[in-house]
Amino acid sequence: MREFCAILGTLAFLSFGIPIQVFAQDVTLTSRDGSISVSGIFLGFDGDFYRVATDFGPLTIDGSGVLCEGPGCPDLNSFYPIVRFSGDGAVSASLMPALVSAFAARYGYNTEVTVGEYSYSVLLTDAAQGQPAAQFDLAQTSSEEGFADLLTENTDIVVSLREATAQEKKLARSEGIGDLSDAVRARVLGLDAIVPTVSLSNPLTTISLTDLEKLLSGKVKNWKEIGGQDAPVSLLLDDEILSEGSPLRALLPSIKPDVTTNQSLVLRSSQDAVDALERHPYGIAFGRLSTVGRAKVMGLTGACGFYTDVNSADVKTEDYPLTQPMFLYTPARRLPKIARDFLDYVLSPSAQIVVARSPFVDQAIEELSFRDHGQRFANAIRNSGTEISLDDLKSLIETLHGAHRLSLGFRFEGGTAKLDAQSRSNVQLLVRLIEAGVYDRKDMIFAGFSDGQGAALANKALSVKRAQAVRASIIAALQNGEEGNLNMTVQGFGEAMPLACDDVAWGRELNRRVEIWVRDKTYK
């Protein structure tokens, strides 16, 4: 009885979120010595723990210490958990089935697949015993609908191509689902990117984000206004691009697309928008790197000479400004063990190989050589202000010479010192590699950079503080809280190496960053 009471007292706070299987039926859970019982509506069972809605709120109770009576009690002999996913249709239809299949093969499960019009169900059976182990149900909806399902107790895991909005985070906290801004609640599965695309017949090959903003806000209605042909612009948009949490809206918060004109179309998906370019040769669509197909992807430029085209390395480092992480969001409650195993698996190197073989960008960390940054150094020299001397640039080059930049980096939410969602996930990725000894006997340089607003000395000091904060986050996340055989140092270079133009807000945000560089300790 003492153990049962302790379970009630200590696990009540874990009992929030969404049931694995919902049955509006009464149950009574009684301790094995019969001295205490709890009655309520059966919410779920994950194979180990019961969840029951009681007069005291939802409770999670260890099944090993109780007997279950009532019409809602599961048959323990034939029980297996059903884990529900809901979210972005493209990810749920393509990448998720491949990951589930690879997970099953790695853990010794056979799979039986049932495909619906907008759903995908996989029954996992223990290959050795022939007994069902779990069922994974994937609903191909949208990021927005995935969060709505989470809030209305209709899913266990959200598949999202955007970060949860402020309103979704607020509702999740109020419903007891947890803090969706916590890296524990939001795992980054892989990466994609939003890319401006035009017809192959359109002569333009590049566009600035400033001009994109003008196009989307209706300030530019003809291609000739931005150096193109004399033809009206057709905006080919989709619901995800227009949604509050999309990376494009986050980068250009002032845009308010005019979708009421004859030259605007709102389509079901970004793929539909890109496909519509064949019918609208003077259109512009915002596709995904993973699905653009034969459409022409435009490079991004800035007035200061900044230029970038989309590539996997820049997507990983977030140097490409429209990077789009793919998230798996989970509630703050206990999931079945097989679901927890799957969530651990998707972050593993073997799972990232599956992501790399898909149209998406994996998170496997690349080491970018010093020579790969020639264009960046050229930009730094060309755009250095009056307060940045060639001696400052020489110091930067001498510090980083002989080192390799890691393809993960750290950036901050607009106007704050808080790491953005992809960067919070990068903390966990880097910690895993450090704990695995990948960087033993190496120097790791946390290189901080700032925008060019304000005095150069103040910006340099600020870049040092940001680099120190990231280093502290990494050390705090290590199991022993120590560097071990790795030497971590901090350098701040201020505004010495801009990636984008400082005359616009998105450029300043791109320039505020912390890069990770590594080299052998024996390097001279």
N, C-alpha and C positions, 0 to 999 in steps of 0.2 A: 504493500500500500504506500509506503514511504516513497518508493521509486516512482509510482504512478502519480502521486501528488507533485513530486518534483518535476515530472514531465509537464504536468499542467501548468505549473508555475513558471517554468523557464522557457517553454516553447510557444507560449501564447503569442509572443511578439513576432514569431516567424510565420504566423498563420495568415498572411495576407496574400492577395493576388488571385490567380485564376485556377480553377480546378482542372486537373487532367481529364476527368470524366465527371459530368454533372448529372446527378440523379436527385430530383426533388423528393426524396424519401427519407423517412425517419430511421435513425439507428440509435442503439444504446451500446456504449463501450464500457465494459465492466472489467475492473482489475481481476487478475487471475485468482486472488484469494477472496473475491466477492465483496470486499469491504467498501468499495467506492465505485460509482458509475457516473457517466456523463451521457446525456441524451441530446439529440439535435438532428439537424438535417445533414445528411451525408453529402459532402462536397467532393471528395476524391480520395484515392488511395494510390500511392506510387510503388507499391510492393513492399514498403517498409513502414510508412507512416500514414495514418488516417488524418483526414481534414474534416472537421465537423463544425457547422454553424450552430452556435449555442446562444443562450440568453446573455452570455458574457462576451460574445463576439466569436469569430472563427478561432478554433483551436487546432493545433497540430499535435498528434499523440502517437507515440511509438507503438506500432502494432504488435511488437513482441511482448508487451506487458499487459495486453488487454484481449478480451473476447468480444466479438461483434455480434449483435443480435438485431434483427429487424429487416424489413424488405429491401433496404438500401445496401446491405452488406454485400461486398463482392465475394465471388466464389474463389477462394484462395488457391484452389487446385488448378483452375483454368485461367486465372487472371494474368493479364499482361498490360502494361501502360500504353496509352495512346498519347503521343506527343504531337501537339498541333502547332503548325507554323502558318503565318499569314503575312503577306506583304508583297513587295514589288514583283510584278508578274514575270518580267524577263529573268530576274535572278532565280525566282522560284521555279521557273520552267526549264532553265538550262543548267545553271551552276549547282543549285541545291541537290537535284537528283544525282549528279556526278559525285558530289561529296558524300551523300548518303551511301551510294554504291561502294565507294572507296572505303568508307568507314566500316561498312558491313564486311568487306573482304578482309580488312585488317584485324577485326575483332572476332572473326569466325562465325559470321551469320550468313545464311542464305537469304535471298530476297525474292519477294513476290510483288510485282508492281501492278497497280490498277490506275489507269489514266482516265480522267474525266475531262470535260471541256475546259474547265478552269481550275482543275485540281489534280493532285498527284499523290497517290497513297502507296506506301511501301510497308509490307509486312516483313519483319525481320525474324527469322527462325534460327534457333541454335543449331548449327551444322552438326554437332556431335550428338545431341539428344533429340533433335527433331521437334522441339517444343517452341511455340511462338515466344519471342522475347520482348517484342514491342511493335507498335505500329506508328509510323511517322506519316502524318497527314499534312500536305502542303497545299494551301489555298493560294492561288495566283490572283491576287487582288491589286493593291497599290500600297505604297508606304503609308499614306493617310489612312486607308482602311485597316491596315495592320495595327496601327496605334489605336484606332477606334475599337477594333476587336479586343485588344489588350485591356482597354478601359471597361469594356462591357462583358468581360469574362468569356470571350469566345476564341481565345488563342493562348498559347503558352510562350511562344517565341515570335517576335516581330522581325521580318526581313525588310530592311529599309535602305533606300538609296539616299537618305538624308538624315541629318540629326533630328532628334525630337524637337519640336518647337517649344517655346517658352510656355505656351498654354498647355501643351501635352504633358510637359514636365510637371506643371502645377497640378493638373488633374490627376496624374499618376501619384503624386505625393498625397493628395487629399483622399484618394481611393485606397491608400495603403500598398500600392504596387511598388513603391520605392523611389529612390533618386535616380532618374534616368540619365543624369549627367555623370554619374559614377562610372568609372571604367569597368567596374565589376558587372554593371548592368548593361553596358554597351560595348560589345566586342566588335572589332573591325575585322570582317571576313576577308575582304579584298578591296580592290580599288577600281574605280571607273573615272571618267571625266566627261564633262559637258563640252562639246565642240561645236562652234558655229560652222554650219555647212551650207553650201550653195550648189547650184547646178554646175555640171561640167562646162556648160557654155558660158558661164559668168566669167569675165576676164579677171576679176579681182581675186587675188590670192591671199591677201592679208587684210586685217581690219583692227582698229584699236578698240579697246573696251569703252572708251569715251563715245566712239561712233556707235557701238552696239547699244549703249545706253540711249543715245538719241534715236536710234531705230525703234527700240522697244517702247520708248515714251511718246513716239509719234512726232518728234521734232524733225526727223528726216523721213521724207516720204518718197524720195526719188533717188536712185542709185547715183545719179550725176552729182548730187550734193556731197558725196564722199569719194568722188573720183571714179565712179563707174559709168555705165551706160545711161542714156536718157530713157529710163524705164521706171515705172512705179514699183515700189518694194512691196512684196507680199510677205507678211509675217506668218510663218507656219509654226504654231505653238502647240504645246500639250499641257495637260493638267498638272503634271509634276513640275514643269518649268514655272508655271504660274503660282504654285503653292508657296506658302509663307516660308517653309524651311528649305527650299531649294538652294543649292550653292550659288546660282546666278542671282537670286534675290538677295542672298546674304552679301554677295560681293558688290552688287549695285542696288542698294536698298531703296533708292529713289524711283526706280522704274515702276511705271504703272501702265502695262501694255494696253493699248487701245484695241480691243478685240471686237469693236462694234462696226468697223469699217468693212467695205467690200474686199479690201486687200488683206484681211486677217482671217485665219482659220484656226480653230482650236480643235485638235485631234485627240484621239484616245491615248496615244503613246508617242514617245519620241521617235520610235521606229516608223510609225504612221506619218509623222511630220517629215522625216527624211524621205520616205517613199513618195510623198506628195510633191517633192521637187521635180519629178519627172513631168508632172502636169502643170507646174508653176515654175517655168525657167527663170523668172525674176524673183523668186522667193528666197528666203533665208530661214533655215530651220536650226534648232538646237538639239543635235543628236547626242548620242553617247558614243564614246570611243569604241565601245564593245559592239556596236550595231550599225556603224555608219555605212558599211558596205562600199559601194562605188561612188558615193557622193564626194564632192571636193571639200576637204577640211581646210578652213582658213587659219593661217597663223595669226598670232596676236602681236600688236605693235604698240608703241608708246611714243609720245612727242620727243622724248629724250633719247631716242634711238634704241630703246628696249625692244627686243623681238624674241618670241618663243613659238615654237611649234610643239604640238603635243607628242610626247614620247614617254615610255614607261619609267625612265629614270626621273624625269621631272614630275611625273605624277606621284611617284613614291616620295620624293623630297618635298612635295607641295610647291615647287618652284613654278609649276604650271598653275595659274590662279583659279582654274575651274575644276580642280580635282574633286572627285565625288566618292567618298568612302562608302562601302557597303557594310551595314551594321546588322548585328543580331542583338536585339534587345530582349532582356529577360526580366521577369518580376522578382521582387525580393521575397521569394519563398522557395522552399525546397522542391527541386525538380527530381524526377526519377533518375536513378543512377545512370541508366543508359543515355538519358538526355544530357546529363553532366559530362559523361564520357565523350559524347559527340561534340559538345561545346569546347572541351579541351582539345579534341582532335582537330577541329577546324583551324586552330592557331598553330598547329604543329608543322614542321618542315614538309612532311609527306603530304599534308592537305594543301599546302601552298603550291606543291608541284601540280596538283589537280587544278588549282586556280590558274596557274601559269599556262596550262594546256587549253584553257578556256579562252574566250575573247576578252576576259577581264585581266586586270593587272594584279599580280600576286604581291605579297609583302616580303618575299625573300630579300634579305639585305644584300645589296651590291656594294662593292667598294669602287668608287669613282676616282681614277688617278688624277694627280695634279695637272697632267697635260689635258685632261678632259675639260678644263675650266678656262681655256683660252679666251672664249667669247666673254665670259664673266669678267676676266681681268681687263679685257679691252674696254668693256662698258665702265668698269671702275675708273680707269684712267680718263676716259672721255667725259664722264659725268661727275668727276670729283669736284667738289665746290672749292671756294677760296680758302676754306678752313682745313681742307685735306691736302697735304703736301705729298709729293712723290716719295719723300722719306717715310711717310705713314704707310703708303702702299708697299714700299720696299720692306718695311717691318712685317707687314702682313704676309708677304710672299716668303720671307725668310722663316717665319714661324711655321707656316704650313708646308713648306717645301719638304718633299720626301714622305709626306703623309697622304693617306687616301681618305676621301670623304665618304661617309656611310650614306646610303640612299634613304635612310630615315632621318627626319629632322624634327624640329619643335617650333611650332608657331602658336600664336596667342589669339584669344577671342578679341574682337574689335574693341579697342579702348581699355583693355584690362590686362592684368598680369596672369590671367588664368589660361592654361594650355587649352587649345581647341581639341575637339573630339578625336581627330586622327592622332594628334600628339599625345593625348592621354593613353591611347592604345599603344603608341610607340614606346612609352615608358615600359610597359609590360614586355614588349618584344625585345627591347634591348636588355632588360633585366634577365630574361631567359637565356640569352646568348652569353651574357657575362657569367651567370651561374653555371653554364655549361663549359666554361673555360675557354671559349672561342677567342677572347682577347687577353688571355694570360700573357704576362711578360710583354705587354704593349703599352705605349703611351696613348691615352685617349684625351683629345683636346675638345673641350666644350667651347666653341667659338661663337661669341655673341655679336649680333649686328643690329643696327637701329635704322630708322628712317633719317632723313636729313632735316627734319623740322627742329629748330632750336640751335643752341650752341654746340659745336662739335665736341668739346670737352664733356659737356653734360650728357650728350648722346653716348659717348664712349663709356662713361660711368654707368649709364643705364644698361648698356649692352653687357657690361660685366655682371651687373646684378641679375639680369635675366639668365645668363649662362650659369651663375652660381645657383640660382633657383632650380634650374633643370638638373644640374649635378646633384643637388640635395634631394630632389625627387627620386632620382635613380638610386642613390645610396639608401634612402629610406625604404625603398621597395625591395632591396636585396634582403635575403633571408637572414643573414648575419649582420646586416647594416654596415658592412665593411667593404673596402675596395679589393681586398685580397691581393692577388698578384698583378693587379691592374693599376696603373698610375693615372689618375684622373686630374687634369689641370684645366684651369679656366683662363680664357683670353677674351678680351673685349675689343672689337675693332670699330665700334660705332657705325658711322655712315660710310665707311671706306669701300664697301662693295655692294652697291645697290643692284637689285634684281629688276626693279621697275621704277617708273617715274614717280617722284615725290609730289607732283602737282595734283594728284588725285588720291582719294582716301584709300582705294583698293591697292594702289601702288605702295603707299606707306605701310599698310598692313603686311604686304608681301615682303617688304624689306626688314620688318621687325621679326627676327628669327634667331634660333640657336642651331648651329650645324655641329655635327660630330665628325671629327677627323681622328684617324688612328695611324700609328706607325710603330715599327719595331723599336724597342728601347735602345738597341745597339746602333740605330741610325745616327750618322754624323753629318 
